[in-house]
Amino acid sequence: MSIRHCIVHLIDKKPDGSPAVLHTRDNELSTSQVMENLLVDLNESYNAKQGKAWGLFYETSGAYPFSGWLKAYLDGERDFTAFSRQAIEHLQKLMEESSLSTGGHVLFAHYLQGLTDYLVIALLHHSEGVAVSAELDIAPIQHLDLSQLHLAARINLSEWRSNGQSRQYISFIKGRNGRKASDYFRDFIGYLEGVDAPGETRTLLKAFSDFVESEDLAEEQARVKTDALVDYATTQAKVGEPIALEELSQLLDEEQPRAFYEHIRNKDYGLSPEIPLDKRTLNQFRRFTGRAEGLSISFESHLLGSAIEYDESHDTLVIRRVPTQLRDQLKRR
């Protein structure tokens, strides 16, 4: 990771309804190992968050001026500090208008990861702790608590500038207290939801299940492919990257690297070449499990509808292709 510019401002907003007070920094933070460690930890915390939304900017207007200011900065018409101050003053006004907002330190960071430029904006919070001083005294301290990262957005600047058709160059943490608590932050960014990440993920998993069924794979082969899909998707989620369908297809079958990709194209599932991952949907995919009164059942979800059928009206499971070991035991009885 290469940090291009970074700055922190403070919006002091009490829950008593008093006006938000803005404290701005006059210059950028200098690059240091501490700063790099902070951004690495921030990215890890951001990537681990479930329930992110993906989208694009509203067209620049008086209601949504942020993208215009960002473009002016990237075009060299103003420096990073001036851009961040203009943005934080706008955020302060929106905070004052929202009864559900709380203040905090706001981090703006422009950095390069690999070949991709990103801008991340995050509302940071502190937690109380204790430390042992050089004099061996116990002293209270405050520290940044990145596990409490509930309002943040990350903009893929490279994609925004190069791909005018993209609808997923912004990712956004929805917030733990529901949409109303984060509406002011959405409006600040000028964020328009462009991709239904849970829906896209469900469609991908449905396409995969259909593919496995159409290939008539043995259970062990199906399990290997399922593990490959989940491992790849999990890895992409950890680094905050979307699932690339062609790359996934190659991982699923090295001998026929385009087989899954062509299956998706031919069946017209409506998936883009790259889709954002919804981790919660993925986590529900691997297995169905249940245990009651001496009965334990566990099976991979892609088998439902093919090797296994559920009859809701009679509350029964129909199992086809009974595992050999279980079949032999049943025959002996």
matplotlib code that plots the C-alpha trace (Angstrom):
import matplotlib.pyplot as plt

x = [0.0, 1.3, -0.3, -0.7, -2.5, -4.1, -5.8, -8.1, -10.7, -13.0, -16.7, -17.7, -21.4, -23.0, -26.3, -27.9, -28.9, -26.3, -24.6, -21.8, -18.4, -15.8, -12.1, -10.1, -6.4, -4.4, -2.1, -1.9, -0.6, 3.0, 3.4, 4.8, 4.8, 2.1, -0.1, 0.5, -0.4, -3.5, -4.7, -3.9, -6.0, -8.7, -8.9, -9.0, -11.8, -13.7, -13.3, -14.6, -17.8, -20.9, -23.8, -22.0, -23.8, -22.3, -23.1, -22.1, -22.3, -25.5, -24.9, -23.1, -25.6, -26.2, -27.7, -24.8, -21.6, -19.0, -18.2, -17.6, -15.1, -13.4, -13.1, -11.6, -9.0, -8.1, -7.8, -5.3, -7.6, -7.3, -5.0, -6.1, -6.3, -8.6, -10.8, -11.1, -12.0, -14.7, -16.0, -15.9, -17.8, -20.5, -20.6, -20.9, -24.0, -25.6, -24.7, -26.5, -29.6, -29.7, -30.9, -29.4, -25.8, -22.9, -19.6, -16.1, -12.8, -13.2, -10.4, -9.8, -7.1, -6.1, -3.9, -2.7, -3.1, -1.6, -2.4, -5.7, -6.3, -8.8, -10.2, -11.6, -13.6, -14.3, -15.9, -13.6, -14.5, -12.4, -12.7, -11.5, -8.6, -5.7, -2.0, 1.2, 3.3, 7.1, 6.9, 4.9, 1.7, -1.7, -3.2, -6.4, -6.0, -8.2, -7.5, -9.0, -11.4, -11.6, -14.0, -16.6, -16.3, -19.9, -19.8, -17.3, -17.2, -14.4, -14.3, -12.4, -11.0, -9.4, -12.7, -14.7, -12.4, -11.9, -15.2, -18.2, -20.6, -19.6, -22.3, -20.2, -17.1, -18.3, -18.7, -20.5, -21.0, -24.7, -24.4, -25.5, -28.5, -30.5, -30.6, -32.0, -28.9, -26.6, -28.7, -26.8, -23.5, -25.0, -26.1, -22.7, -21.0, -23.8, -24.1, -26.7, -27.1, -26.2, -25.8, -27.8, -24.9, -27.0, -29.1, -26.0, -24.4, -27.6, -27.7, -24.1, -24.6, -27.8, -25.8, -23.1, -25.7, -27.2, -23.7, -22.9, -26.2, -25.8, -22.3, -23.7, -20.6, -19.9, -20.4, -16.7, -16.1, -19.0, -17.6, -14.1, -15.7, -17.9, -14.8, -12.9, -15.8, -16.1, -12.3, -12.0, -14.9, -13.7, -10.2, -11.7, -13.8, -10.8, -9.0, -12.1, -12.2, -15.2, -15.6, -14.3, -16.3, -13.6, -11.0, -13.5, -14.2, -10.5, -10.2, -13.2, -11.8, -8.2, -8.9, -12.0, -11.3, -14.2, -16.8, -18.5, -18.1, -19.8, -22.5, -23.3, -23.3, -25.3, -28.0, -28.2, -28.2, -27.7, -24.5, -21.8, -18.2, -17.3, -19.8, -19.6, -19.8, -22.3, -20.5, -23.7, -25.3, -22.1, -21.9, -25.3, -24.3, -21.9, -24.2, -27.6, -27.5, -29.9, -30.1, -33.0, -33.9, -31.0, -31.2, -28.4, -28.5, -26.0, -25.6, -24.2, -26.7, -26.2, -27.7, -31.1, -33.4, -31.3, -30.0, -32.2, -35.7, -37.7, -41.5, -42.7, -46.4, -45.4, -42.3, -40.2, -36.8, -36.3, -32.7, -31.5, -28.0, -27.7, -24.0, -22.5, -21.4, -24.9, -26.6, -24.5, -25.4, -29.0, -28.9, -27.2, -30.1]
y = [0.0, 3.4, 6.4, 9.4, 11.8, 11.4, 13.8, 13.7, 16.2, 16.2, 16.9, 17.3, 16.6, 15.9, 13.9, 16.9, 18.6, 21.3, 22.4, 20.3, 22.0, 21.4, 21.2, 21.0, 20.2, 22.7, 20.2, 16.6, 13.9, 12.8, 9.3, 7.0, 3.4, 4.1, 5.7, 2.7, 0.3, 2.2, 2.1, -1.6, -2.3, 0.0, -1.9, -5.3, -4.1, -2.6, -5.7, -7.9, -6.0, -7.8, -6.2, -3.7, -1.9, -1.2, 1.7, 4.8, 8.6, 10.6, 13.2, 16.2, 18.8, 21.2, 18.4, 16.0, 18.2, 15.7, 14.0, 17.4, 18.4, 15.0, 15.4, 18.9, 17.5, 14.6, 17.1, 19.2, 22.2, 22.0, 20.2, 17.4, 19.5, 22.0, 19.2, 17.5, 20.8, 21.5, 18.0, 18.0, 21.3, 19.8, 16.7, 18.9, 20.6, 17.2, 15.9, 18.9, 18.1, 14.5, 13.8, 10.3, 11.3, 11.4, 13.1, 11.7, 11.9, 11.7, 10.2, 10.9, 8.7, 8.5, 5.5, 3.1, -0.6, -2.6, -0.7, 0.7, 4.2, 4.3, 7.0, 5.9, 8.1, 6.7, 8.0, 6.7, 6.2, 5.7, 3.2, 3.6, 1.4, 1.2, 1.1, 0.8, 3.9, 4.1, 4.8, 1.5, 3.4, 2.3, 5.1, 5.4, 5.8, 6.3, 4.3, 4.0, 1.1, -0.1, -2.8, 0.0, 1.0, 1.6, 4.5, 4.4, 4.4, 3.4, 4.7, 2.9, 6.0, 4.1, 2.4, 5.6, 7.5, 4.8, 2.9, 5.2, 2.2, 0.9, 0.8, -0.5, 1.7, 2.8, 0.4, 1.6, 0.2, 0.4, 1.0, -1.0, 1.1, 0.8, 3.0, 6.1, 6.4, 6.4, 8.4, 11.6, 9.9, 8.5, 12.0, 13.3, 10.9, 11.3, 7.5, 5.8, 2.0, 0.4, -3.3, -5.6, -7.6, -10.2, -10.7, -11.0, -13.4, -15.6, -15.6, -16.7, -19.5, -20.6, -20.6, -22.7, -25.2, -25.5, -26.0, -28.8, -30.5, -30.2, -31.7, -34.7, -34.7, -37.2, -36.0, -35.7, -33.7, -31.4, -30.9, -30.0, -27.4, -26.0, -25.6, -23.9, -21.4, -20.6, -20.3, -17.9, -15.8, -15.6, -14.6, -11.8, -10.6, -10.4, -8.0, -6.1, -7.2, -8.4, -11.9, -12.1, -14.8, -15.8, -16.2, -18.2, -20.4, -21.2, -22.2, -24.5, -26.5, -26.2, -28.6, -26.7, -23.2, -21.5, -24.1, -22.4, -18.9, -20.2, -21.8, -18.4, -16.6, -19.3, -19.5, -15.7, -15.2, -11.5, -11.4, -8.8, -10.1, -8.9, -9.0, -7.7, -10.4, -10.5, -12.4, -13.2, -14.9, -16.8, -18.0, -19.6, -21.5, -24.2, -26.5, -27.2, -28.9, -30.1, -32.4, -33.7, -36.9, -39.0, -37.8, -35.7, -34.4, -32.3, -31.7, -29.1, -26.6, -27.1, -30.6, -29.2, -29.5, -32.2, -35.0, -33.8, -32.4, -30.8, -31.3, -28.4, -29.5, -32.9, -31.7, -34.5, -34.8, -37.1, -38.2, -39.6, -41.1, -42.4, -42.4, -45.9, -46.4, -45.5, -47.7, -50.7, -50.2, -50.0, -53.2, -55.0, -54.1]
z = [0.0, -1.0, 0.8, -1.4, 1.0, 4.4, 6.9, 9.9, 11.0, 14.1, 14.3, 17.9, 18.1, 21.5, 21.8, 23.6, 20.3, 20.5, 17.2, 15.8, 16.3, 13.6, 14.3, 11.1, 10.5, 8.5, 6.7, 5.7, 8.0, 7.2, 6.0, 8.7, 9.7, 12.2, 9.5, 7.2, 10.0, 10.7, 7.1, 6.8, 10.0, 8.7, 5.4, 7.2, 9.4, 6.5, 4.3, 7.2, 7.6, 6.4, 4.7, 2.6, -0.3, -3.7, -6.0, -7.8, -7.5, -8.1, -10.8, -9.3, -8.0, -5.2, -3.2, -4.0, -4.5, -3.2, -6.5, -8.1, -5.4, -5.7, -9.5, -9.0, -6.6, -8.9, -11.8, -9.8, -9.4, -5.6, -3.2, -0.9, 2.2, 0.6, -0.8, 2.6, 4.3, 1.8, 2.2, 6.0, 6.2, 4.1, 6.4, 9.5, 8.1, 7.3, 10.7, 12.3, 10.3, 11.5, 15.0, 14.7, 13.9, 16.4, 15.9, 15.8, 13.9, 10.2, 8.2, 4.5, 2.9, -0.8, -1.4, -4.0, -3.6, -6.3, -9.5, -8.1, -6.6, -3.7, -1.5, 1.9, 4.2, 7.7, 10.9, 13.6, 17.3, 20.4, 23.2, 26.8, 28.0, 30.4, 30.0, 32.1, 31.9, 31.9, 35.6, 36.0, 36.8, 35.6, 33.5, 31.5, 27.7, 24.7, 21.5, 18.1, 18.0, 14.4, 15.5, 15.9, 12.3, 11.4, 8.9, 6.1, 2.3, -0.1, -3.7, -6.4, -8.1, -10.9, -11.9, -11.5, -13.8, -16.4, -16.6, -17.2, -17.2, -13.8, -11.1, -8.3, -7.8, -4.4, -1.5, 1.7, 5.2, 5.8, 9.5, 12.5, 13.4, 10.2, 7.1, 8.8, 11.0, 7.9, 5.5, 6.1, 5.3, 2.1, 1.1, 2.0, -0.4, -3.0, -3.0, -5.2, -4.8, -8.1, -7.4, -5.2, -3.7, -1.9, -5.0, -7.2, -4.8, -4.7, -8.5, -8.7, -6.2, -8.1, -11.4, -9.6, -8.3, -11.8, -13.3, -10.9, -11.6, -15.4, -15.2, -13.3, -11.0, -8.3, -4.7, -4.1, -7.3, -6.4, -2.9, -4.4, -6.7, -3.8, -1.7, -4.5, -5.0, -1.3, -0.8, -3.8, -2.7, 0.9, -0.3, -2.5, 0.4, 2.7, 0.2, -0.6, -4.3, -6.3, -7.7, -11.3, -13.1, -15.6, -12.8, -10.8, -13.8, -14.2, -10.6, -10.8, -13.7, -14.9, -17.8, -19.0, -17.6, -19.4, -18.7, -15.8, -17.4, -20.6, -18.6, -17.0, -20.4, -22.2, -19.5, -19.3, -15.6, -16.0, -14.0, -14.7, -15.4, -11.8, -9.0, -5.4, -2.7, 0.1, 2.8, 4.8, 1.7, 1.0, 4.6, 4.3, 1.1, 2.3, 4.2, 5.6, 9.0, 11.6, 14.7, 16.7, 18.6, 17.5, 13.9, 12.4, 8.8, 7.0, 3.3, 0.9, -0.2, -3.9, -3.6, -2.6, -5.6, -7.2, -5.0, -2.1, -2.2, 0.5, 0.6, 2.7, 2.8, 4.3, 6.1, 4.5, 2.8, -0.2, -0.6, -3.9, -4.5, -0.9, 0.1, -0.4, 3.2, 4.5, 1.9, 2.9, 6.6, 5.7, 3.6, 6.5, 8.8]

ax = plt.figure().add_subplot(projection="3d")
ax.plot(x, y, z, "-o")
ax.set_aspect("equal")
plt.show()
